[in-house]
Amino acid sequence: MAKKKFTMFDILLLILMFFVLVLTLYPFLNILAISLNNAIDTARGGINIWPREFTFANYTEIFGSNDRLLQALFMSILRTVVGTVTGIIASTMLAYTLSRRDFIFNKQVGFLLVITMFISGGLIPDYMLIRELGLINDFMVYILPLLITAFNVIIIRSFMDNIPMALTESAKIDGANDFTIFWRIVIPLSLPVIATIALFLAVGQWNMWFDTYLYARSSDNLTTLQFELMKILDNANISGGDVTSQNAEVLAGQTNPQSIKMAITIIATVPILLVYPFLQRYFVTGLTLGAVKS
């Protein structure tokens, strides 16, 4: 077998990809290094991608200073899992209904969905609606308002529209009902778009903290990780801007605001990053399942 010869274009492409990789990874590695470095040593500066004095004191300070952080972590995981699963189920069912040619209200429902993308009632009507529904300080306030979004439904519907009608028609001839067609034919063929929407939902649920502030801040059991970390940032006076000499004083003799900020960034970022490798598998699987010969 002849060996492939690298051309000048291949070499330039490799160099370009290397620089892109460095530019992509360096900020994250820098944040990780600072979060794992001794806080007093960090104040000297010069931390790049490797900590000079390795320590977990910054993370210990965060979890040790807030007894509700573990409860908040559990609640964030719970709302992310439940919200993603229920959102996928509701969105795919509605998208499948709208993709059916025999659904007589197809255009009307689609129009109502699109309208919600341009017109919103605003924060006050939203709060009044949540209050009248009895969702204040209730776990379902994290699920129901985000159950169906027009953007997700339109994306899934557009994908389902490309599924050959011959598949569903042949299934009907074989005696399959609508639920069987939806579950055993449409869902497997739609795995790529489902995995994509699942990622959108998971990231959205994990990063949400404002709904906790509005609807559940008086309930300790419903506090979320992002909300608690936001309060820590606010209390440490590092929620925005560079760390100044005034707020760079060492806290509890172990850490400083900059170290806390970097550790909080890692805590909030890493869990959702772990989701993608699992969804990537379904991207590939869904693409192979979607190959249909007419």
Secondary structure, 3 states (H helix, E strand, C coil): CCCCCCCHHHHHHHHHHHHHHHHHHHHHHHHHHHHCECHHHHCCCCCCCCCCCECCHHHHHHHHCCCCHHHHHHHHHHHHHHHHHHHHHHHHHHHHHHHCCCCCCHHHHHHHHHHHCCCCCCHHHHHHHHHHCCCCCCHHHHCHHHCCCHHHHHHHHHHHCCCCHHHHHHHHHCCCCHHHHHHHHHHHHCHHHHHHHHHHHHHHHHHCCHHHHHHCCCCHHHCCHHHHHHHHHHHCCCCCCCCCCCCCCCECCCECHHHHHHHHHHHHHHHHHCHHHHHHHHHHHHHHHCCCCC
